[in-house]
Amino acid sequence: MDTEELEEARKQGVIDQELYELAWYEAQRVTNRIHNNEFPLLNLVNEHKFLLEQKLK
């Protein structure tokens, strides 16, 4: 979910405040890991993308 969808879910009562806060916490945690280059899966994705691009040339 993006931030607008998350906020809308909270407003409509689809999720409660506790789940809303947990989602924000997790989103921030993942974002921080990405910025700190602590998300190894993204590095692997970039490597695979590079290999595929080379094969398509």
MMTF fields as JSON, N, C-alpha, C and O atoms, coordinates in Angstrom:
{
  "mmtfVersion": "1.0.0",
  "mmtfProducer": "UNKNOWN",
  "numBonds": 227,
  "numAtoms": 228,
  "numGroups": 57,
  "numChains": 1,
  "numModels": 1,
  "chainsPerModel": [1],
  "groupsPerChain": [57],
  "chainIdList": ["A"],
  "bondAtomList": [4, 2, 8, 6, 12, 10, 16, 14, 20, 18, 24, 22, 28, 26, 32, 30, 36, 34, 40, 38, 44, 42, 48, 46, 52, 50, 56, 54, 60, 58, 64, 62, 68, 66, 72, 70, 76, 74, 80, 78, 84, 82, 88, 86, 92, 90, 96, 94, 100, 98, 104, 102, 108, 106, 112, 110, 116, 114, 120, 118, 124, 122, 128, 126, 132, 130, 136, 134, 140, 138, 144, 142, 148, 146, 152, 150, 156, 154, 160, 158, 164, 162, 168, 166, 172, 170, 176, 174, 180, 178, 184, 182, 188, 186, 192, 190, 196, 194, 200, 198, 204, 202, 208, 206, 212, 210, 216, 214, 220, 218, 224, 222],
  "bondOrderList": [1, 1, 1, 1, 1, 1, 1, 1, 1, 1, 1, 1, 1, 1, 1, 1, 1, 1, 1, 1, 1, 1, 1, 1, 1, 1, 1, 1, 1, 1, 1, 1, 1, 1, 1, 1, 1, 1, 1, 1, 1, 1, 1, 1, 1, 1, 1, 1, 1, 1, 1, 1, 1, 1, 1, 1],
  "groupList": [{"groupName": "MET", "atomNameList": ["N", "CA", "C", "O"], "elementList": ["N", "C", "C", "O"], "formalChargeList": [0, 0, 0, 0], "bondAtomList": [1, 0, 2, 1, 3, 2], "bondOrderList": [1, 1, 2], "singleLetterCode": "M", "chemCompType": "L-PEPTIDE LINKING"}, {"groupName": "ASP", "atomNameList": ["N", "CA", "C", "O"], "elementList": ["N", "C", "C", "O"], "formalChargeList": [0, 0, 0, 0], "bondAtomList": [1, 0, 2, 1, 3, 2], "bondOrderList": [1, 1, 2], "singleLetterCode": "D", "chemCompType": "L-PEPTIDE LINKING"}, {"groupName": "THR", "atomNameList": ["N", "CA", "C", "O"], "elementList": ["N", "C", "C", "O"], "formalChargeList": [0, 0, 0, 0], "bondAtomList": [1, 0, 2, 1, 3, 2], "bondOrderList": [1, 1, 2], "singleLetterCode": "T", "chemCompType": "L-PEPTIDE LINKING"}, {"groupName": "GLU", "atomNameList": ["N", "CA", "C", "O"], "elementList": ["N", "C", "C", "O"], "formalChargeList": [0, 0, 0, 0], "bondAtomList": [1, 0, 2, 1, 3, 2], "bondOrderList": [1, 1, 2], "singleLetterCode": "E", "chemCompType": "L-PEPTIDE LINKING"}, {"groupName": "LEU", "atomNameList": ["N", "CA", "C", "O"], "elementList": ["N", "C", "C", "O"], "formalChargeList": [0, 0, 0, 0], "bondAtomList": [1, 0, 2, 1, 3, 2], "bondOrderList": [1, 1, 2], "singleLetterCode": "L", "chemCompType": "L-PEPTIDE LINKING"}, {"groupName": "ALA", "atomNameList": ["N", "CA", "C", "O"], "elementList": ["N", "C", "C", "O"], "formalChargeList": [0, 0, 0, 0], "bondAtomList": [1, 0, 2, 1, 3, 2], "bondOrderList": [1, 1, 2], "singleLetterCode": "A", "chemCompType": "L-PEPTIDE LINKING"}, {"groupName": "ARG", "atomNameList": ["N", "CA", "C", "O"], "elementList": ["N", "C", "C", "O"], "formalChargeList": [0, 0, 0, 0], "bondAtomList": [1, 0, 2, 1, 3, 2], "bondOrderList": [1, 1, 2], "singleLetterCode": "R", "chemCompType": "L-PEPTIDE LINKING"}, {"groupName": "LYS", "atomNameList": ["N", "CA", "C", "O"], "elementList": ["N", "C", "C", "O"], "formalChargeList": [0, 0, 0, 0], "bondAtomList": [1, 0, 2, 1, 3, 2], "bondOrderList": [1, 1, 2], "singleLetterCode": "K", "chemCompType": "L-PEPTIDE LINKING"}, {"groupName": "GLN", "atomNameList": ["N", "CA", "C", "O"], "elementList": ["N", "C", "C", "O"], "formalChargeList": [0, 0, 0, 0], "bondAtomList": [1, 0, 2, 1, 3, 2], "bondOrderList": [1, 1, 2], "singleLetterCode": "Q", "chemCompType": "L-PEPTIDE LINKING"}, {"groupName": "GLY", "atomNameList": ["N", "CA", "C", "O"], "elementList": ["N", "C", "C", "O"], "formalChargeList": [0, 0, 0, 0], "bondAtomList": [1, 0, 2, 1, 3, 2], "bondOrderList": [1, 1, 2], "singleLetterCode": "G", "chemCompType": "PEPTIDE LINKING"}, {"groupName": "VAL", "atomNameList": ["N", "CA", "C", "O"], "elementList": ["N", "C", "C", "O"], "formalChargeList": [0, 0, 0, 0], "bondAtomList": [1, 0, 2, 1, 3, 2], "bondOrderList": [1, 1, 2], "singleLetterCode": "V", "chemCompType": "L-PEPTIDE LINKING"}, {"groupName": "ILE", "atomNameList": ["N", "CA", "C", "O"], "elementList": ["N", "C", "C", "O"], "formalChargeList": [0, 0, 0, 0], "bondAtomList": [1, 0, 2, 1, 3, 2], "bondOrderList": [1, 1, 2], "singleLetterCode": "I", "chemCompType": "L-PEPTIDE LINKING"}, {"groupName": "TYR", "atomNameList": ["N", "CA", "C", "O"], "elementList": ["N", "C", "C", "O"], "formalChargeList": [0, 0, 0, 0], "bondAtomList": [1, 0, 2, 1, 3, 2], "bondOrderList": [1, 1, 2], "singleLetterCode": "Y", "chemCompType": "L-PEPTIDE LINKING"}, {"groupName": "TRP", "atomNameList": ["N", "CA", "C", "O"], "elementList": ["N", "C", "C", "O"], "formalChargeList": [0, 0, 0, 0], "bondAtomList": [1, 0, 2, 1, 3, 2], "bondOrderList": [1, 1, 2], "singleLetterCode": "W", "chemCompType": "L-PEPTIDE LINKING"}, {"groupName": "ASN", "atomNameList": ["N", "CA", "C", "O"], "elementList": ["N", "C", "C", "O"], "formalChargeList": [0, 0, 0, 0], "bondAtomList": [1, 0, 2, 1, 3, 2], "bondOrderList": [1, 1, 2], "singleLetterCode": "N", "chemCompType": "L-PEPTIDE LINKING"}, {"groupName": "HIS", "atomNameList": ["N", "CA", "C", "O"], "elementList": ["N", "C", "C", "O"], "formalChargeList": [0, 0, 0, 0], "bondAtomList": [1, 0, 2, 1, 3, 2], "bondOrderList": [1, 1, 2], "singleLetterCode": "H", "chemCompType": "L-PEPTIDE LINKING"}, {"groupName": "PHE", "atomNameList": ["N", "CA", "C", "O"], "elementList": ["N", "C", "C", "O"], "formalChargeList": [0, 0, 0, 0], "bondAtomList": [1, 0, 2, 1, 3, 2], "bondOrderList": [1, 1, 2], "singleLetterCode": "F", "chemCompType": "L-PEPTIDE LINKING"}, {"groupName": "PRO", "atomNameList": ["N", "CA", "C", "O"], "elementList": ["N", "C", "C", "O"], "formalChargeList": [0, 0, 0, 0], "bondAtomList": [1, 0, 2, 1, 3, 2], "bondOrderList": [1, 1, 2], "singleLetterCode": "P", "chemCompType": "L-PEPTIDE LINKING"}],
  "groupTypeList": [0, 1, 2, 3, 3, 4, 3, 3, 5, 6, 7, 8, 9, 10, 11, 1, 8, 3, 4, 12, 3, 4, 5, 13, 12, 3, 5, 8, 6, 10, 2, 14, 6, 11, 15, 14, 14, 3, 16, 17, 4, 4, 14, 4, 10, 14, 3, 15, 7, 16, 4, 4, 3, 8, 7, 4, 7],
  "groupIdList": [1, 2, 3, 4, 5, 6, 7, 8, 9, 10, 11, 12, 13, 14, 15, 16, 17, 18, 19, 20, 21, 22, 23, 24, 25, 26, 27, 28, 29, 30, 31, 32, 33, 34, 35, 36, 37, 38, 39, 40, 41, 42, 43, 44, 45, 46, 47, 48, 49, 50, 51, 52, 53, 54, 55, 56, 57],
  "secStructList": [7, 7, 2, 2, 2, 2, 2, 2, 2, 2, 2, 6, 6, 1, 1, 7, 2, 2, 2, 2, 2, 2, 2, 2, 2, 2, 2, 2, 2, 2, 2, 2, 2, 2, 2, 6, 6, 7, 7, 2, 2, 2, 2, 2, 2, 2, 2, 2, 2, 2, 2, 2, 2, 2, 2, 2, 7],
  "xCoordList": [0.837, 0.0, 0.885, 1.968, 0.385, 1.097, 0.505, -0.444, 1.057, 0.64, -0.827, -1.522, -1.293, -2.699, -3.642, -4.661, -3.307, -4.143, -4.136, -5.166, -2.995, -2.893, -3.747, -4.48, -3.648, -4.441, -5.941, -6.737, -6.32, -7.727, -8.246, -9.371, -7.434, -7.834, -8.081, -9.018, -7.241, -7.426, -8.695, -9.467, -8.909, -10.094, -11.386, -12.382, -11.369, -12.569, -12.757, -13.764, -11.804, -11.914, -11.511, -11.758, -10.889, -10.415, -9.293, -9.187, -8.463, -7.414, -7.562, -8.063, -7.122, -7.199, -5.91, -4.963, -5.891, -4.745, -3.47, -2.395, -3.581, -2.406, -1.784, -0.566, -2.611, -2.101, -1.559, -0.559, -2.211, -1.751, -0.345, 0.533, -0.136, 1.175, 2.225, 3.374, 1.846, 2.765, 3.179, 4.352, 2.221, 2.532, 3.496, 4.43, 3.282, 4.187, 5.574, 6.578, 5.633, 6.916, 7.677, 8.866, 6.988, 7.634, 8.077, 9.164, 7.251, 7.621, 8.875, 9.766, 8.948, 10.122, 11.354, 12.449, 11.175, 12.282, 12.838, 14.054, 11.964, 12.402, 13.079, 14.125, 12.481, 13.066, 14.465, 15.383, 14.633, 15.953, 16.952, 18.102, 16.525, 17.424, 17.839, 18.994, 16.912, 17.238, 18.261, 19.26, 18.025, 18.947, 20.319, 21.324, 20.364, 21.639, 22.278, 23.255, 21.721, 22.228, 22.266, 23.21, 21.226, 21.126, 20.028, 19.494, 19.704, 18.647, 19.255, 19.137, 19.904, 20.671, 19.853, 20.398, 18.572, 17.746, 17.732, 17.705, 17.749, 17.76, 19.058, 19.05, 20.155, 21.426, 21.36, 21.837, 20.785, 20.646, 19.754, 20.049, 18.681, 17.784, 18.54, 18.403, 19.323, 20.091, 21.103, 21.314, 21.726, 22.673, 21.96, 22.463, 20.813, 20.05, 19.56, 19.558, 19.155, 18.717, 19.868, 19.675, 21.042, 22.203, 22.484, 22.722, 22.457, 22.708, 21.672, 22.025, 20.425, 19.381, 19.551, 19.365, 19.899, 20.132, 21.277, 21.215, 22.317, 23.454, 23.022, 23.467, 22.182, 21.715, 20.797, 20.727, 20.099, 19.168, 19.869, 19.274, 21.107, 21.846, 22.318, 22.956],
  "yCoordList": [-1.182, 0.0, 1.25, 1.276, 2.267, 3.532, 4.313, 3.856, 5.468, 6.219, 6.634, 6.635, 6.985, 7.392, 6.229, 6.397, 5.051, 3.877, 3.479, 3.081, 3.585, 3.261, 4.219, 3.793, 5.487, 6.484, 6.268, 6.388, 5.955, 5.711, 4.478, 4.48, 3.432, 2.216, 2.524, 2.0, 3.372, 3.76, 4.573, 4.337, 5.531, 6.387, 5.598, 5.899, 4.584, 3.79, 2.671, 1.964, 2.515, 1.491, 0.104, -0.882, 0.02, -1.262, -1.783, -2.984, -0.868, -1.201, -0.273, 0.845, -0.748, 0.095, 0.902, 0.736, 1.764, 2.646, 1.854, 2.242, 0.751, -0.053, -0.643, -0.604, -1.182, -1.752, -0.649, -0.845, 0.492, 1.655, 2.055, 2.272, 2.152, 2.536, 1.467, 1.794, 0.209, -0.875, -0.804, -0.986, -0.54, -0.437, 0.709, 0.564, 1.85, 2.981, 2.647, 3.0, 1.967, 1.575, 0.666, 0.871, -0.335, -1.279, -0.586, -0.858, 0.297, 1.028, 1.859, 1.898, 2.513, 3.318, 2.444, 2.813, 1.28, 0.355, -0.15, -0.199, -0.522, -0.997, 0.135, -0.067, 1.316, 2.462, 2.758, 3.008, 2.732, 2.976, 1.907, 2.221, 0.659, -0.417, -0.225, -0.46, 0.197, 0.444, 1.564, 1.429, 2.665, 3.804, 3.473, 4.044, 2.56, 2.164, 0.977, 0.403, 0.621, -0.509, -1.801, -2.585, -2.006, -3.185, -4.131, -4.922, -4.04, -4.867, -5.675, -5.282, -6.798, -7.552, -7.998, -8.147, -8.209, -8.653, -7.621, -7.99, -6.353, -5.312, -5.348, -5.105, -5.645, -5.765, -6.914, -6.792, -8.002, -9.157, -8.823, -9.219, -8.108, -7.697, -6.835, -7.018, -5.909, -5.042, -5.833, -5.546, -6.822, -7.669, -8.447, -8.541, -8.993, -9.742, -8.826, -9.21, -7.644, -6.677, -6.365, -6.325, -6.149, -5.857, -7.026, -6.819, -8.249, -9.426, -9.546, -9.84, -9.326, -9.401, -8.298, -8.531, -7.121, -6.032, -6.367, -6.046, -7.007, -7.386, -8.423, -8.373, -9.336, -10.368, -9.807, -10.346, -8.729, -8.133, -7.243, -6.885, -6.886, -6.006, -6.742, -6.153],
  "zCoordList": [0.0, 0.0, 0.0, 0.585, -0.671, -0.552, 0.622, 1.261, 0.898, 2.084, 2.016, 3.032, 0.829, 0.702, 0.971, 1.641, 0.453, 0.683, 2.154, 2.698, 2.785, 4.197, 5.026, 5.919, 4.73, 5.456, 5.223, 6.154, 4.004, 3.681, 4.421, 4.919, 4.492, 5.215, 6.683, 7.286, 7.255, 8.664, 8.843, 9.772, 7.949, 8.051, 7.903, 8.56, 7.038, 6.8, 7.824, 7.796, 8.71, 9.734, 9.265, 9.958, 8.091, 7.587, 8.479, 8.725, 8.957, 9.917, 11.116, 10.993, 12.269, 13.457, 13.611, 12.842, 14.603, 14.815, 15.074, 14.617, 15.803, 16.119, 14.846, 14.675, 13.966, 12.722, 11.811, 11.12, 11.813, 11.045, 11.485, 10.65, 12.786, 13.31, 13.02, 12.724, 13.102, 12.784, 11.313, 10.987, 10.43, 9.002, 8.741, 7.953, 9.396, 9.238, 9.763, 9.144, 10.908, 11.488, 10.527, 10.279, 9.991, 9.077, 7.795, 7.285, 7.276, 6.058, 6.298, 5.45, 7.429, 7.762, 7.939, 7.514, 8.57, 8.785, 7.455, 7.269, 6.541, 5.228, 4.451, 3.835, 4.485, 3.786, 4.316, 3.535, 5.628, 6.214, 5.781, 5.477, 5.75, 5.321, 3.868, 3.514, 3.035, 1.623, 1.522, 0.815, 2.218, 2.168, 2.74, 2.318, 3.692, 4.304, 3.589, 4.07, 2.449, 1.652, 2.477, 2.382, 3.283, 4.136, 3.661, 4.439, 2.393, 1.842, 0.699, -0.462, 1.011, 0.012, -1.197, -2.291, -1.015, -2.131, -3.257, -4.431, -2.92, -3.954, -4.751, -5.958, -4.097, -4.817, -5.813, -6.941, -5.405, -6.287, -7.475, -8.603, -7.235, -8.315, -9.319, -10.529, -8.824, -9.726, -10.543, -11.722, -9.923, -10.655, -11.762, -12.881, -11.451, -12.453, -13.573, -14.743, -13.216, -14.228, -15.183, -16.398, -14.646, -15.465, -16.412, -17.602, -15.886, -16.734, -17.851, -18.993, -17.536, -18.56, -19.615, -20.809, -19.161, -20.12, -21.073, -22.26, -20.557, -21.393, -22.43, -23.577, -22.047, -22.978, -24.058, -25.163, -23.736, -24.697, -25.715, -26.731, -25.463, -26.38, -27.586, -28.458]
}
